[in-house]
Amino acid sequence: MGKRSPNAADRQIGVRMRMRRLMLDMSQEQLAAGLGVSFQQVQKYEKGHNRIGAGRLQQLAEILQVPVSFFFEDFPTSGSRHAALPSYMSDFLTSADGLALTRAFMSIGDARQRRCIVILAEAMAR
């Protein structure tokens, strides 16, 4: 039997898991201790390489202080008109820098200042 590659659901759950863990400033080691697994297992979950069973998903939701449905938000289903986030967006939102930048950007109350930052970033990217 060949090696199984992660499917879309496994990756989605892993991305949301990592995003929430980073939002809580929680390390993989801390999450692993709460789940009773190794940090390597948490890495496999976050990459979607290992599936998370229903009981473990419930435990994970409790540790990360979210409902189980959090892991499935924005996940396209058959007949859904919503597309999954492109990988570059989920990669950005689940990185420490991406999360910090998003938090800082969203805390800027002045819409004109936010727009200036967008213009600056677009100019720097050229």
C-alpha positions in Angstrom: 0.0 0.0 0.0 1.4 3.4 -1.0 1.9 6.4 1.2 -1.3 8.4 1.6 -1.1 12.1 0.8 -3.1 14.6 2.9 -6.6 15.3 1.6 -8.3 18.7 1.6 -10.1 18.1 4.8 -7.0 17.0 6.7 -5.1 20.0 5.4 -8.0 22.4 6.3 -8.2 21.1 9.9 -4.4 21.3 10.2 -4.3 24.9 8.9 -7.1 26.0 11.2 -5.4 24.2 14.1 -2.1 26.0 13.5 -3.8 29.4 13.0 -5.6 29.1 16.3 -2.6 27.8 18.2 -0.6 30.8 17.0 -3.4 33.2 17.9 -3.2 31.9 21.4 0.7 32.2 21.4 0.8 28.5 22.2 3.8 26.4 21.2 3.5 23.0 19.6 5.0 21.5 22.7 2.3 23.1 24.9 -0.5 21.8 22.6 1.1 18.4 22.5 1.2 18.2 26.3 -2.5 19.1 26.4 -3.3 16.4 23.9 -1.0 13.8 25.4 1.0 13.4 22.2 4.5 14.4 21.0 5.1 17.7 19.4 6.0 15.8 16.2 2.5 14.4 16.2 1.1 18.0 16.4 3.4 18.9 13.4 1.8 16.0 11.5 -1.7 17.1 12.4 -0.9 20.7 11.3 0.5 19.5 8.0 -2.5 17.2 7.4 -0.2 14.1 7.2 -2.1 12.4 10.1 -5.8 12.5 10.4 -7.5 13.7 13.6 -10.2 11.4 15.0 -13.5 12.8 16.3 -12.5 12.4 20.0 -9.1 14.0 19.4 -10.8 16.8 17.5 -13.1 17.5 20.4 -10.2 17.5 22.8 -8.3 19.9 20.5 -11.3 22.2 20.3 -11.4 22.4 24.1 -7.7 23.2 24.4 -7.9 25.8 21.7 -11.1 27.3 23.1 -13.1 27.0 19.9 -16.1 25.0 18.8 -15.4 21.9 16.7 -17.1 23.7 13.8 -14.2 26.2 13.8 -12.0 23.7 12.0 -14.5 23.5 9.1 -15.3 27.2 8.6 -14.7 28.4 5.1 -14.3 24.8 3.9 -16.0 24.3 0.6 -18.6 21.6 0.4 -20.3 20.1 -2.6 -22.8 22.6 -3.9 -21.0 25.4 -2.0 -20.3 28.6 -3.8 -17.4 29.4 -1.5 -13.9 28.4 -2.6 -11.2 27.3 -0.1 -8.5 29.9 0.7 -5.6 29.8 -1.8 -2.6 28.1 -0.3 -0.5 31.3 -0.2 -3.2 33.0 1.9 -3.5 30.1 4.4 0.3 29.9 4.5 0.5 33.6 5.3 -2.3 33.5 7.9 -0.8 30.6 9.7 2.7 32.0 9.9 3.9 34.0 13.0 4.7 37.0 10.9 1.4 36.9 8.9 -0.6 36.6 12.1 1.3 39.5 13.7 1.0 41.7 10.7 -2.7 40.9 10.4 -3.3 41.7 14.1 -1.4 45.0 13.8 -3.1 46.0 10.6 -6.5 45.3 11.9 -5.8 47.4 15.1 -5.3 50.5 12.9 -8.5 52.4 13.2 -8.0 54.9 10.5 -9.0 53.5 7.1 -6.8 56.0 5.3 -3.7 54.8 7.2 -4.6 51.2 6.4 -4.9 52.1 2.7 -1.5 53.8 2.8 0.1 50.6 4.2 -1.5 48.6 1.4 -0.1 51.0 -1.2 3.3 50.8 0.5 3.3 47.0 0.5 2.3 46.9 -3.1 5.0 49.3 -4.1 7.6 47.3 -2.2 6.5 44.1 -3.8 7.2 45.4 -7.3 
